[in-house]
Amino acid sequence: MSYPSSPYKSKTLIPFRSAHLLPLLVWLFLGTILRLSNLASLPPWTDEFATMVFSLGNSFQTVPLNQLIDSDILLQLLQPLPEAGINAVVHHLFAESTHPPIYFALAHLWMKLFPSESGLVSISAARSLSTLFGIVSIPAVFG
C-alpha cells in the first residue's frame, strides 16, 4: 500500500520555523532584560535568605530562638566559608530542612564563581542562578 504524497513540501517548513524564530528571540531578549533589571534592588525574602545560608554551607543552629536577634548574627550567616564544601551544604540541609539538596549544591558552586561583597555573599550572585534557569526556560515555554 502506498501513501499519497504530501501536499506540503519540505520548503514550506523552513519559513514556518523562521517565522517562529524571530518571536522567540524577541521573547528571549525581553525575558533576559526583565530578569536582569534591578536584580539586587530588593532585599532578600525569607526563602532567599535560607537558600543563601544553606548554599554557603552555613547553619541556622547558631541563631538564638525566642529572643531578639542582632543583625550581626544574621549577617554572619551570609559570610562565605572557604572550608565549607558541598558536604556541609548537604549535611546542614538534611539536619535543618526538608528541601532536596540538588539546587543548593548547584547554588553553592555557582556562588563560588562570584567574589563576595565586603565579606558577604552577593545578592546578585545568589539570584543569578535562578535568573539563568528562568531565561533558559523561555524557549521551553514558547513551545
The first five atom37 places (N, CA, C, CB, O) and aatype in JSON, in Angstrom:
{
  "aatype": [12, 15, 18, 14, 15, 15, 14, 18, 11, 15, 11, 16, 10, 9, 14, 13, 1, 15, 0, 8, 10, 10, 14, 10, 10, 19, 17, 10, 13, 10, 7, 16, 9, 10, 1, 10, 15, 2, 10, 0, 15, 10, 14, 14, 17, 16, 3, 6, 13, 0, 16, 12, 19, 13, 15, 10, 7, 2, 15, 13, 5, 16, 19, 14, 10, 2, 5, 10, 9, 3, 15, 3, 9, 10, 10, 5, 10, 10, 5, 14, 10, 14, 6, 0, 7, 9, 2, 0, 19, 19, 8, 8, 10, 13, 0, 6, 15, 16, 8, 14, 14, 9, 18, 13, 0, 10, 0, 8, 10, 17, 12, 11, 10, 13, 14, 15, 6, 15, 7, 10, 19, 15, 9, 15, 0, 0, 1, 15, 10, 15, 16, 10, 13, 7, 9, 19, 15, 9, 14, 0, 19, 13, 7],
  "atom_mask": [
    [1, 1, 1, 1, 1],
    [1, 1, 1, 1, 1],
    [1, 1, 1, 1, 1],
    [1, 1, 1, 1, 1],
    [1, 1, 1, 1, 1],
    [1, 1, 1, 1, 1],
    [1, 1, 1, 1, 1],
    [1, 1, 1, 1, 1],
    [1, 1, 1, 1, 1],
    [1, 1, 1, 1, 1],
    [1, 1, 1, 1, 1],
    [1, 1, 1, 1, 1],
    [1, 1, 1, 1, 1],
    [1, 1, 1, 1, 1],
    [1, 1, 1, 1, 1],
    [1, 1, 1, 1, 1],
    [1, 1, 1, 1, 1],
    [1, 1, 1, 1, 1],
    [1, 1, 1, 1, 1],
    [1, 1, 1, 1, 1],
    [1, 1, 1, 1, 1],
    [1, 1, 1, 1, 1],
    [1, 1, 1, 1, 1],
    [1, 1, 1, 1, 1],
    [1, 1, 1, 1, 1],
    [1, 1, 1, 1, 1],
    [1, 1, 1, 1, 1],
    [1, 1, 1, 1, 1],
    [1, 1, 1, 1, 1],
    [1, 1, 1, 1, 1],
    [1, 1, 1, 0, 1],
    [1, 1, 1, 1, 1],
    [1, 1, 1, 1, 1],
    [1, 1, 1, 1, 1],
    [1, 1, 1, 1, 1],
    [1, 1, 1, 1, 1],
    [1, 1, 1, 1, 1],
    [1, 1, 1, 1, 1],
    [1, 1, 1, 1, 1],
    [1, 1, 1, 1, 1],
    [1, 1, 1, 1, 1],
    [1, 1, 1, 1, 1],
    [1, 1, 1, 1, 1],
    [1, 1, 1, 1, 1],
    [1, 1, 1, 1, 1],
    [1, 1, 1, 1, 1],
    [1, 1, 1, 1, 1],
    [1, 1, 1, 1, 1],
    [1, 1, 1, 1, 1],
    [1, 1, 1, 1, 1],
    [1, 1, 1, 1, 1],
    [1, 1, 1, 1, 1],
    [1, 1, 1, 1, 1],
    [1, 1, 1, 1, 1],
    [1, 1, 1, 1, 1],
    [1, 1, 1, 1, 1],
    [1, 1, 1, 0, 1],
    [1, 1, 1, 1, 1],
    [1, 1, 1, 1, 1],
    [1, 1, 1, 1, 1],
    [1, 1, 1, 1, 1],
    [1, 1, 1, 1, 1],
    [1, 1, 1, 1, 1],
    [1, 1, 1, 1, 1],
    [1, 1, 1, 1, 1],
    [1, 1, 1, 1, 1],
    [1, 1, 1, 1, 1],
    [1, 1, 1, 1, 1],
    [1, 1, 1, 1, 1],
    [1, 1, 1, 1, 1],
    [1, 1, 1, 1, 1],
    [1, 1, 1, 1, 1],
    [1, 1, 1, 1, 1],
    [1, 1, 1, 1, 1],
    [1, 1, 1, 1, 1],
    [1, 1, 1, 1, 1],
    [1, 1, 1, 1, 1],
    [1, 1, 1, 1, 1],
    [1, 1, 1, 1, 1],
    [1, 1, 1, 1, 1],
    [1, 1, 1, 1, 1],
    [1, 1, 1, 1, 1],
    [1, 1, 1, 1, 1],
    [1, 1, 1, 1, 1],
    [1, 1, 1, 0, 1],
    [1, 1, 1, 1, 1],
    [1, 1, 1, 1, 1],
    [1, 1, 1, 1, 1],
    [1, 1, 1, 1, 1],
    [1, 1, 1, 1, 1],
    [1, 1, 1, 1, 1],
    [1, 1, 1, 1, 1],
    [1, 1, 1, 1, 1],
    [1, 1, 1, 1, 1],
    [1, 1, 1, 1, 1],
    [1, 1, 1, 1, 1],
    [1, 1, 1, 1, 1],
    [1, 1, 1, 1, 1],
    [1, 1, 1, 1, 1],
    [1, 1, 1, 1, 1],
    [1, 1, 1, 1, 1],
    [1, 1, 1, 1, 1],
    [1, 1, 1, 1, 1],
    [1, 1, 1, 1, 1],
    [1, 1, 1, 1, 1],
    [1, 1, 1, 1, 1],
    [1, 1, 1, 1, 1],
    [1, 1, 1, 1, 1],
    [1, 1, 1, 1, 1],
    [1, 1, 1, 1, 1],
    [1, 1, 1, 1, 1],
    [1, 1, 1, 1, 1],
    [1, 1, 1, 1, 1],
    [1, 1, 1, 1, 1],
    [1, 1, 1, 1, 1],
    [1, 1, 1, 1, 1],
    [1, 1, 1, 1, 1],
    [1, 1, 1, 1, 1],
    [1, 1, 1, 0, 1],
    [1, 1, 1, 1, 1],
    [1, 1, 1, 1, 1],
    [1, 1, 1, 1, 1],
    [1, 1, 1, 1, 1],
    [1, 1, 1, 1, 1],
    [1, 1, 1, 1, 1],
    [1, 1, 1, 1, 1],
    [1, 1, 1, 1, 1],
    [1, 1, 1, 1, 1],
    [1, 1, 1, 1, 1],
    [1, 1, 1, 1, 1],
    [1, 1, 1, 1, 1],
    [1, 1, 1, 1, 1],
    [1, 1, 1, 1, 1],
    [1, 1, 1, 0, 1],
    [1, 1, 1, 1, 1],
    [1, 1, 1, 1, 1],
    [1, 1, 1, 1, 1],
    [1, 1, 1, 1, 1],
    [1, 1, 1, 1, 1],
    [1, 1, 1, 1, 1],
    [1, 1, 1, 1, 1],
    [1, 1, 1, 1, 1],
    [1, 1, 1, 0, 1]
  ],
  "atom_positions": [
    [[0.85, -1.17, 0.0], [0.0, 0.0, 0.0], [0.9, 1.23, 0.0], [-0.97, 0.0, 1.22], [1.81, 1.35, 0.81]],
    [[0.63, 2.11, -0.88], [1.42, 3.34, -0.93], [0.55, 4.5, -0.47], [1.96, 3.59, -2.36], [-0.66, 4.54, -0.68]],
    [[1.21, 5.43, 0.16], [0.52, 6.6, 0.67], [0.62, 7.72, -0.35], [1.1, 7.04, 2.04], [1.63, 7.85, -1.05]],
    [[-0.41, 8.54, -0.43], [-0.33, 9.66, -1.37], [0.74, 10.64, -0.91], [-1.7, 10.38, -1.51], [1.0, 10.79, 0.28]],
    [[1.33, 11.29, -1.85], [2.37, 12.24, -1.5], [1.75, 13.43, -0.77], [3.14, 12.72, -2.76], [0.61, 13.82, -1.02]],
    [[2.52, 13.97, 0.12], [2.04, 15.09, 0.93], [1.98, 16.35, 0.09], [2.94, 15.3, 2.16], [2.89, 16.62, -0.69]],
    [[0.91, 17.13, 0.25], [0.84, 18.39, -0.5], [1.81, 19.43, 0.06], [-0.59, 18.94, -0.46], [2.06, 20.45, -0.58]],
    [[2.35, 19.17, 1.24], [3.29, 20.12, 1.85], [4.71, 19.74, 1.48], [3.12, 20.15, 3.39], [5.15, 18.62, 1.74]],
    [[5.38, 20.62, 0.91], [6.77, 20.39, 0.54], [7.66, 20.75, 1.72], [7.17, 21.22, -0.73], [7.27, 21.53, 2.59]],
    [[8.83, 20.18, 1.75], [9.74, 20.48, 2.85], [10.16, 21.95, 2.84], [10.98, 19.59, 2.78], [10.59, 22.48, 3.87]],
    [[10.04, 22.6, 1.69], [10.41, 24.02, 1.62], [9.47, 24.87, 2.47], [10.38, 24.5, 0.17], [9.88, 25.93, 2.95]],
    [[8.24, 24.44, 2.67], [7.3, 25.25, 3.44], [7.6, 25.2, 4.94], [5.88, 24.79, 3.18], [7.19, 26.09, 5.68]],
    [[8.3, 24.17, 5.39], [8.62, 24.08, 6.81], [9.69, 25.08, 7.23], [9.06, 22.68, 7.16], [9.68, 25.56, 8.36]],
    [[10.59, 25.38, 6.35], [11.67, 26.3, 6.7], [11.14, 27.7, 6.99], [12.7, 26.36, 5.57], [11.51, 28.27, 8.02]],
    [[10.29, 28.29, 6.15], [9.74, 29.59, 6.52], [8.89, 29.53, 7.78], [8.92, 30.15, 5.38], [8.85, 30.5, 8.55]],
    [[8.2, 28.4, 8.01], [7.4, 28.25, 9.22], [8.29, 28.34, 10.46], [6.63, 26.91, 9.2], [7.95, 29.03, 11.42]],
    [[9.42, 27.65, 10.44], [10.34, 27.69, 11.57], [10.98, 29.07, 11.7], [11.42, 26.62, 11.43], [11.16, 29.57, 12.81]],
    [[11.32, 29.67, 10.59], [11.91, 31.0, 10.62], [10.93, 32.02, 11.17], [12.38, 31.42, 9.22], [11.32, 32.97, 11.85]],
    [[9.67, 31.83, 10.86], [8.65, 32.75, 11.35], [8.53, 32.68, 12.87], [7.3, 32.46, 10.7], [8.15, 33.67, 13.51]],
    [[8.83, 31.54, 13.45], [8.76, 31.39, 14.9], [10.06, 31.78, 15.59], [8.4, 29.97, 15.25], [10.07, 32.02, 16.8]],
    [[11.14, 31.84, 14.85], [12.42, 32.16, 15.45], [12.48, 33.62, 15.91], [13.54, 31.89, 14.45], [13.0, 33.9, 16.99]],
    [[11.97, 34.52, 15.12], [12.01, 35.94, 15.49], [11.21, 36.22, 16.76], [11.48, 36.79, 14.34], [11.73, 36.88, 17.66]],
    [[9.96, 35.76, 16.88], [9.25, 36.0, 18.15], [9.94, 35.34, 19.35], [7.81, 35.48, 18.05], [9.96, 35.9, 20.44]],
    [[10.52, 34.16, 19.13], [11.24, 33.5, 20.21], [12.43, 34.35, 20.66], [11.73, 32.12, 19.77], [12.65, 34.52, 21.86]],
    [[13.18, 34.89, 19.72], [14.32, 35.73, 20.07], [13.87, 37.01, 20.76], [15.13, 36.07, 18.81], [14.54, 37.5, 21.67]],
    [[12.75, 37.57, 20.32], [12.21, 38.77, 20.96], [11.83, 38.46, 22.4], [10.99, 39.32, 20.18], [12.17, 39.22, 23.31]],
    [[11.12, 37.36, 22.63], [10.72, 36.98, 23.99], [11.93, 36.65, 24.85], [9.77, 35.78, 23.96], [11.97, 36.98, 26.03]],
    [[12.92, 36.02, 24.25], [14.14, 35.7, 24.98], [14.87, 36.98, 25.39], [15.07, 34.81, 24.13], [15.35, 37.09, 26.52]],
    [[14.95, 37.93, 24.48], [15.58, 39.21, 24.78], [14.81, 39.95, 25.88], [15.67, 40.09, 23.51], [15.41, 40.44, 26.84]],
    [[13.49, 40.03, 25.74], [12.67, 40.72, 26.75], [12.76, 40.02, 28.11], [11.21, 40.79, 26.29], [12.87, 40.67, 29.14]],
    [[12.7, 38.7, 28.08], [12.81, 37.95, 29.33], [14.14, 38.16, 30.02], [0.0, 0.0, 0.0], [14.21, 38.27, 31.24]],
    [[15.2, 38.21, 29.23], [16.54, 38.44, 29.8], [16.63, 39.83, 30.41], [17.62, 38.26, 28.72], [17.14, 39.99, 31.52]],
    [[16.16, 40.82, 29.7], [16.21, 42.2, 30.21], [15.37, 42.32, 31.48], [15.7, 43.2, 29.14], [15.82, 42.91, 32.47]],
    [[14.17, 41.77, 31.46], [13.31, 41.88, 32.64], [13.88, 41.13, 33.85], [11.92, 41.34, 32.32], [13.77, 41.61, 34.98]],
    [[14.48, 39.97, 33.61], [15.02, 39.19, 34.73], [16.29, 39.83, 35.3], [15.32, 37.77, 34.28], [16.54, 39.74, 36.5]],
    [[17.08, 40.47, 34.45], [18.35, 41.03, 34.93], [18.21, 42.45, 35.47], [19.36, 41.02, 33.82], [19.08, 42.92, 36.21]],
    [[17.14, 43.14, 35.11], [16.99, 44.51, 35.58], [16.65, 44.52, 37.07], [15.9, 45.26, 34.78], [15.77, 43.79, 37.52]],
    [[17.35, 45.33, 37.79], [17.14, 45.5, 39.24], [17.25, 44.19, 40.0], [15.78, 46.12, 39.49], [16.47, 43.93, 40.92]],
    [[18.2, 43.37, 39.63], [18.34, 42.05, 40.25], [18.61, 42.14, 41.75], [19.47, 41.28, 39.57], [18.14, 41.31, 42.52]],
    [[19.36, 43.15, 42.15], [19.72, 43.27, 43.57], [19.03, 44.44, 44.25], [21.22, 43.41, 43.72], [19.44, 44.85, 45.33]],
    [[17.99, 44.98, 43.63], [17.38, 46.19, 44.2], [16.5, 45.91, 45.41], [16.58, 46.88, 43.14], [16.33, 46.78, 46.26]],
    [[15.94, 44.73, 45.5], [15.07, 44.4, 46.63], [15.82, 43.55, 47.65], [13.81, 43.66, 46.15], [16.69, 42.77, 47.28]],
    [[15.49, 43.7, 48.92], [16.13, 42.84, 49.92], [15.66, 41.4, 49.77], [15.83, 43.36, 51.35], [14.57, 41.15, 49.25]],
    [[16.46, 40.46, 50.21], [16.05, 39.05, 50.08], [14.88, 38.73, 51.0], [17.22, 38.11, 50.39], [14.8, 39.24, 52.12]],
    [[13.98, 37.9, 50.53], [12.9, 37.44, 51.4], [13.36, 36.19, 52.13], [11.6, 37.17, 50.58], [14.48, 35.73, 51.9]],
    [[12.55, 35.65, 52.97], [12.95, 34.57, 53.87], [13.49, 33.35, 53.12], [11.79, 34.16, 54.73], [14.51, 32.79, 53.5]],
    [[12.8, 32.94, 52.06], [13.26, 31.76, 51.31], [14.62, 32.0, 50.67], [12.24, 31.39, 50.24], [15.47, 31.11, 50.66]],
    [[14.82, 33.19, 50.13], [16.12, 33.5, 49.53], [17.21, 33.52, 50.59], [16.06, 34.85, 48.81], [18.32, 33.03, 50.36]],
    [[16.9, 34.08, 51.74], [17.88, 34.13, 52.83], [18.27, 32.71, 53.24], [17.31, 34.91, 54.04], [19.46, 32.41, 53.39]],
    [[17.29, 31.85, 53.41], [17.57, 30.46, 53.79], [18.37, 29.75, 52.7], [16.26, 29.7, 54.07], [19.28, 28.99, 53.0]],
    [[18.03, 30.01, 51.44], [18.77, 29.39, 50.34], [20.22, 29.84, 50.35], [18.12, 29.75, 48.99], [21.13, 29.03, 50.15]],
    [[20.45, 31.13, 50.58], [21.83, 31.62, 50.63], [22.6, 31.0, 51.79], [21.85, 33.15, 50.75], [23.75, 30.6, 51.63]],
    [[21.97, 30.92, 52.95], [22.64, 30.38, 54.14], [23.02, 28.91, 53.9], [21.74, 30.5, 55.39], [24.17, 28.53, 54.11]],
    [[22.06, 28.11, 53.47], [22.34, 26.69, 53.25], [23.32, 26.49, 52.09], [21.05, 25.93, 52.97], [24.18, 25.6, 52.16]],
    [[23.21, 27.29, 51.04], [24.1, 27.14, 49.89], [25.54, 27.5, 50.22], [23.62, 28.01, 48.74], [26.47, 27.01, 49.59]],
    [[25.72, 28.34, 51.21], [27.08, 28.68, 51.65], [27.66, 27.62, 52.59], [27.08, 30.04, 52.34], [28.83, 27.68, 52.94]],
    [[26.84, 26.66, 52.98], [27.29, 25.63, 53.91], [27.18, 26.05, 55.36], [0.0, 0.0, 0.0], [27.78, 25.44, 56.24]],
    [[26.41, 27.11, 55.61], [26.22, 27.6, 56.98], [24.99, 26.95, 57.61], [26.08, 29.13, 56.99], [24.2, 26.29, 56.93]],
    [[24.85, 27.15, 58.9], [23.78, 26.53, 59.66], [23.0, 27.58, 60.44], [24.34, 25.47, 60.61], [23.55, 28.6, 60.85]],
    [[21.73, 27.31, 60.65], [20.9, 28.18, 61.48], [20.98, 27.81, 62.96], [19.45, 28.12, 61.0], [20.34, 28.45, 63.79]],
    [[21.75, 26.79, 63.29], [21.85, 26.34, 64.68], [22.44, 27.4, 65.6], [22.68, 25.07, 64.76], [22.2, 27.37, 66.81]],
    [[23.2, 28.34, 65.05], [23.83, 29.37, 65.88], [22.89, 30.55, 66.16], [25.08, 29.88, 65.2], [23.24, 31.44, 66.94]],
    [[21.72, 30.55, 65.54], [20.78, 31.65, 65.74], [19.94, 31.37, 66.98], [19.87, 31.84, 64.48], [19.27, 30.34, 67.05]],
    [[19.97, 32.27, 67.96], [19.18, 32.04, 69.17], [17.68, 32.17, 68.89], [19.59, 33.03, 70.28], [17.26, 32.97, 68.05]],
    [[16.91, 31.38, 69.58], [15.46, 31.4, 69.41], [14.8, 32.11, 70.59], [14.91, 29.96, 69.28], [15.41, 32.25, 71.66]],
    [[13.59, 32.55, 70.4], [12.77, 33.18, 71.44], [13.4, 34.43, 72.04], [12.5, 32.19, 72.54], [13.24, 34.71, 73.23]],
    [[14.12, 35.17, 71.23], [14.68, 36.44, 71.68], [14.96, 37.3, 70.45], [15.98, 36.23, 72.52], [14.96, 36.82, 69.32]],
    [[15.21, 38.57, 70.69], [15.57, 39.45, 69.59], [16.93, 39.04, 69.05], [15.58, 40.93, 70.05], [17.84, 38.69, 69.8]],
    [[17.05, 39.09, 67.74], [18.29, 38.67, 67.1], [19.0, 39.89, 66.56], [18.01, 37.63, 65.96], [18.41, 40.69, 65.82]],
    [[20.23, 40.04, 66.92], [21.04, 41.15, 66.43], [21.35, 40.93, 64.95], [22.35, 41.28, 67.25], [21.52, 39.8, 64.5]],
    [[21.42, 42.0, 64.2], [21.67, 41.89, 62.76], [23.04, 41.28, 62.47], [21.56, 43.26, 62.09], [23.22, 40.63, 61.43]],
    [[24.0, 41.48, 63.36], [25.33, 40.89, 63.14], [25.28, 39.37, 63.13], [26.3, 41.36, 64.23], [26.03, 38.73, 62.39]],
    [[24.41, 38.79, 63.93], [24.27, 37.33, 63.95], [23.72, 36.84, 62.61], [23.33, 36.88, 65.11], [24.19, 35.83, 62.08]],
    [[22.74, 37.55, 62.08], [22.18, 37.15, 60.79], [23.16, 37.39, 59.65], [20.89, 37.92, 60.52], [23.22, 36.6, 58.71]],
    [[23.93, 38.45, 59.73], [24.91, 38.72, 58.68], [26.05, 37.71, 58.68], [25.46, 40.13, 58.83], [26.65, 37.46, 57.64]],
    [[26.37, 37.14, 59.84], [27.4, 36.11, 59.89], [27.02, 34.9, 59.05], [27.66, 35.67, 61.35], [27.88, 34.22, 58.49]],
    [[25.72, 34.64, 58.96], [25.25, 33.5, 58.17], [25.47, 33.71, 56.67], [23.78, 33.26, 58.44], [25.48, 32.74, 55.91]],
    [[25.64, 34.95, 56.25], [25.83, 35.26, 54.83], [27.29, 35.41, 54.45], [25.09, 36.53, 54.48], [27.61, 35.87, 53.35]],
    [[28.18, 35.03, 55.35], [29.6, 35.08, 55.05], [30.05, 33.75, 54.48], [30.42, 35.44, 56.32], [29.88, 32.71, 55.12]],
    [[30.62, 33.77, 53.28], [31.12, 32.51, 52.7], [32.27, 31.94, 53.53], [31.57, 32.73, 51.25], [33.18, 32.67, 53.92]],
    [[32.2, 30.67, 53.78], [33.28, 29.98, 54.49], [34.1, 29.22, 53.46], [32.72, 29.02, 55.59], [33.58, 28.33, 52.78]],
    [[35.39, 29.55, 53.33], [36.2, 28.88, 52.31], [36.28, 27.37, 52.5], [37.59, 29.45, 52.31], [36.4, 26.62, 51.53]],
    [[36.22, 26.92, 53.75], [36.35, 25.48, 54.01], [35.05, 24.72, 53.81], [36.85, 25.26, 55.41], [35.06, 23.49, 53.77]],
    [[33.93, 25.42, 53.68], [32.64, 24.76, 53.51], [32.51, 24.25, 52.07], [31.47, 25.72, 53.85], [32.68, 25.0, 51.11]],
    [[32.21, 22.98, 51.96], [32.02, 22.38, 50.65], [30.59, 21.88, 50.49], [0.0, 0.0, 0.0], [29.72, 22.18, 51.3]],
    [[30.38, 21.12, 49.45], [29.05, 20.58, 49.18], [28.61, 19.65, 50.31], [29.02, 19.85, 47.83], [27.42, 19.54, 50.6]],
    [[29.57, 18.96, 50.93], [29.21, 18.08, 52.05], [28.56, 18.86, 53.18], [30.46, 17.35, 52.57], [27.59, 18.39, 53.79]],
    [[29.08, 20.05, 53.48], [28.49, 20.89, 54.53], [27.1, 21.35, 54.12], [29.39, 22.11, 54.82], [26.19, 21.41, 54.95]],
    [[26.93, 21.68, 52.85], [25.62, 22.11, 52.36], [24.6, 20.99, 52.57], [25.7, 22.5, 50.86], [23.53, 21.22, 53.12]],
    [[24.94, 19.8, 52.13], [24.03, 18.66, 52.25], [23.79, 18.3, 53.71], [24.59, 17.43, 51.49], [22.65, 18.01, 54.1]],
    [[24.83, 18.33, 54.52], [24.7, 17.99, 55.95], [23.72, 18.94, 56.65], [26.07, 18.03, 56.64], [22.79, 18.49, 57.32]],
    [[23.94, 20.25, 56.5], [23.07, 21.22, 57.17], [21.65, 21.17, 56.61], [23.64, 22.63, 57.04], [20.67, 21.37, 57.34]],
    [[21.54, 20.92, 55.34], [20.22, 20.87, 54.72], [19.42, 19.68, 55.25], [20.34, 20.78, 53.19], [18.24, 19.82, 55.58]],
    [[20.05, 18.52, 55.34], [19.35, 17.35, 55.87], [19.04, 17.49, 57.36], [20.19, 16.09, 55.64], [18.02, 16.98, 57.83]],
    [[19.9, 18.18, 58.09], [19.69, 18.32, 59.53], [18.65, 19.38, 59.87], [21.0, 18.67, 60.2], [17.98, 19.28, 60.9]],
    [[18.5, 20.4, 59.0], [17.67, 21.54, 59.38], [16.53, 21.86, 58.41], [18.53, 22.74, 59.51], [15.77, 22.79, 58.65]],
    [[16.4, 21.11, 57.34], [15.39, 21.44, 56.34], [14.86, 20.17, 55.7], [15.97, 22.39, 55.26], [15.37, 19.07, 55.93]],
    [[13.83, 20.33, 54.9], [13.26, 19.19, 54.19], [13.43, 19.31, 52.68], [11.78, 19.05, 54.52], [12.83, 18.54, 51.92]],
    [[14.23, 20.27, 52.23], [14.41, 20.51, 50.8], [15.42, 19.54, 50.2], [14.85, 21.95, 50.56], [16.39, 19.16, 50.86]],
    [[15.21, 19.14, 48.95], [16.22, 18.31, 48.28], [17.49, 19.13, 48.03], [15.67, 17.74, 46.94], [17.41, 20.33, 47.8]],
    [[18.65, 18.5, 48.08], [19.9, 19.26, 48.07], [20.44, 19.67, 46.71], [20.93, 18.47, 48.75], [21.43, 20.4, 46.65]],
    [[19.84, 19.24, 45.62], [20.46, 19.48, 44.3], [20.6, 20.97, 44.0], [19.63, 18.81, 43.21], [21.68, 21.42, 43.62]],
    [[19.53, 21.74, 44.16], [19.62, 23.17, 43.85], [20.62, 23.86, 44.77], [18.24, 23.83, 43.98], [21.38, 24.72, 44.32]],
    [[20.64, 23.49, 46.04], [21.55, 24.13, 46.99], [23.01, 23.81, 46.67], [21.21, 23.68, 48.42], [23.88, 24.67, 46.82]],
    [[23.26, 22.6, 46.22], [24.63, 22.24, 45.81], [25.03, 23.02, 44.57], [24.74, 20.71, 45.55], [26.16, 23.51, 44.48]],
    [[24.12, 23.15, 43.6], [24.41, 23.96, 42.42], [24.62, 25.42, 42.79], [23.27, 23.83, 41.39], [25.53, 26.08, 42.27]],
    [[23.8, 25.93, 43.69], [23.94, 27.32, 44.13], [25.26, 27.52, 44.86], [22.76, 27.73, 45.04], [25.89, 28.58, 44.74]],
    [[25.69, 26.53, 45.62], [26.98, 26.61, 46.32], [28.11, 26.77, 45.31], [27.21, 25.34, 47.2], [28.97, 27.64, 45.46]],
    [[28.11, 25.93, 44.29], [29.15, 26.01, 43.26], [29.04, 27.32, 42.47], [29.06, 24.82, 42.3], [30.06, 27.92, 42.12]],
    [[27.82, 27.74, 42.2], [27.59, 28.97, 41.44], [28.1, 30.2, 42.2], [26.09, 29.14, 41.13], [28.78, 31.05, 41.63]],
    [[27.79, 30.28, 43.49], [28.19, 31.45, 44.27], [29.69, 31.52, 44.5], [27.48, 31.46, 45.61], [30.23, 32.59, 44.77]],
    [[30.37, 30.39, 44.38], [31.83, 30.4, 44.48], [32.46, 31.1, 43.27], [32.37, 28.97, 44.59], [33.62, 31.53, 43.33]],
    [[31.71, 31.22, 42.18], [32.23, 31.9, 40.99], [32.28, 33.41, 41.14], [31.39, 31.53, 39.79], [32.98, 34.09, 40.39]],
    [[31.53, 33.95, 42.1], [31.42, 35.39, 42.26], [32.1, 35.82, 43.56], [29.93, 35.83, 42.25], [31.91, 35.19, 44.6]],
    [[32.88, 36.89, 43.5], [33.52, 37.37, 44.73], [32.48, 37.96, 45.69], [34.59, 38.43, 44.41], [31.46, 38.49, 45.27]],
    [[32.76, 37.84, 46.98], [31.82, 38.37, 47.96], [31.99, 39.87, 48.1], [32.02, 37.68, 49.33], [33.08, 40.42, 47.93]],
    [[30.89, 40.53, 48.42], [30.9, 41.97, 48.62], [31.1, 42.26, 50.1], [29.57, 42.62, 48.11], [30.25, 41.93, 50.93]],
    [[32.19, 42.85, 50.44], [32.52, 43.21, 51.82], [32.37, 42.03, 52.78], [31.64, 44.36, 52.28], [31.89, 42.19, 53.9]],
    [[32.78, 40.86, 52.34], [32.73, 39.68, 53.2], [31.4, 38.96, 53.21], [0.0, 0.0, 0.0], [31.29, 37.91, 53.84]],
    [[30.4, 39.5, 52.54], [29.08, 38.87, 52.49], [28.8, 38.39, 51.08], [27.98, 39.86, 52.96], [29.34, 38.92, 50.11]],
    [[27.95, 37.39, 50.98], [27.57, 36.88, 49.67], [26.79, 37.97, 48.92], [26.72, 35.58, 49.81], [26.05, 38.74, 49.52]],
    [[26.97, 38.01, 47.64], [26.28, 38.99, 46.8], [24.86, 38.51, 46.52], [27.05, 39.22, 45.48], [24.65, 37.37, 46.1]],
    [[23.89, 39.39, 46.74], [22.5, 39.04, 46.44], [22.33, 38.83, 44.94], [21.54, 40.15, 46.94], [21.52, 38.0, 44.52]],
    [[23.08, 39.56, 44.14], [23.02, 39.36, 42.69], [23.53, 37.98, 42.31], [23.84, 40.45, 41.96], [22.95, 37.31, 41.45]],
    [[24.61, 37.56, 42.93], [25.15, 36.23, 42.65], [24.16, 35.15, 43.08], [26.5, 36.03, 43.35], [23.97, 34.16, 42.37]],
    [[23.54, 35.35, 44.23], [22.59, 34.35, 44.72], [21.36, 34.26, 43.82], [22.17, 34.69, 46.15], [20.84, 33.17, 43.59]],
    [[20.9, 35.39, 43.32], [19.7, 35.39, 42.47], [20.0, 35.04, 41.02], [19.04, 36.74, 42.54], [19.09, 34.66, 40.28]],
    [[21.23, 35.17, 40.6], [21.54, 34.99, 39.18], [21.39, 33.55, 38.7], [22.94, 35.46, 38.91], [21.12, 33.34, 37.52]],
    [[21.56, 32.57, 39.57], [21.37, 31.18, 39.13], [19.9, 30.93, 38.78], [21.82, 30.19, 40.23], [19.6, 30.34, 37.74]],
    [[19.0, 31.39, 39.62], [17.57, 31.26, 39.31], [17.22, 32.07, 38.07], [16.71, 31.71, 40.5], [16.38, 31.66, 37.27]],
    [[17.87, 33.21, 37.92], [17.65, 34.03, 36.74], [18.07, 33.29, 35.48], [18.42, 35.36, 36.85], [17.37, 33.3, 34.48]],
    [[19.22, 32.64, 35.55], [19.69, 31.87, 34.4], [18.72, 30.74, 34.07], [21.09, 31.29, 34.69], [18.4, 30.52, 32.9]],
    [[18.24, 30.03, 35.08], [17.25, 28.97, 34.84], [15.97, 29.54, 34.23], [16.93, 28.23, 36.16], [15.37, 28.92, 33.35]],
    [[15.56, 30.71, 34.69], [14.36, 31.34, 34.14], [14.54, 31.73, 32.69], [0.0, 0.0, 0.0], [13.62, 31.56, 31.89]],
    [[15.7, 32.26, 32.35], [15.96, 32.66, 30.96], [16.03, 31.45, 30.05], [17.28, 33.47, 30.87], [15.5, 31.47, 28.94]],
    [[16.68, 30.39, 30.51], [16.8, 29.18, 29.71], [15.44, 28.51, 29.5], [17.76, 28.19, 30.37], [15.23, 27.83, 28.5]],
    [[14.52, 28.71, 30.44], [13.2, 28.08, 30.31], [12.28, 28.79, 29.32], [12.53, 28.02, 31.66], [11.25, 28.24, 28.93]],
    [[12.62, 30.0, 28.91], [11.76, 30.74, 27.99], [11.54, 29.98, 26.69], [12.36, 32.12, 27.69], [10.39, 29.87, 26.26]],
    [[12.57, 29.45, 26.03], [12.3, 28.68, 24.8], [11.43, 27.44, 25.05], [13.61, 28.25, 24.16], [10.64, 27.05, 24.18]],
    [[11.56, 26.83, 26.21], [10.73, 25.66, 26.51], [9.26, 26.05, 26.65], [11.21, 24.97, 27.8], [8.38, 25.31, 26.21]],
    [[9.0, 27.19, 27.24], [7.63, 27.66, 27.4], [7.06, 28.13, 26.06], [7.56, 28.8, 28.43], [5.87, 27.98, 25.78]],
    [[7.93, 28.7, 25.24], [7.49, 29.22, 23.95], [6.94, 28.11, 23.07], [8.64, 29.94, 23.24], [6.06, 28.34, 22.24]],
    [[7.47, 26.93, 23.25], [6.91, 25.8, 22.53], [7.78, 25.31, 21.46], [0.0, 0.0, 0.0], [7.43, 24.35, 20.77]]
  ]
}
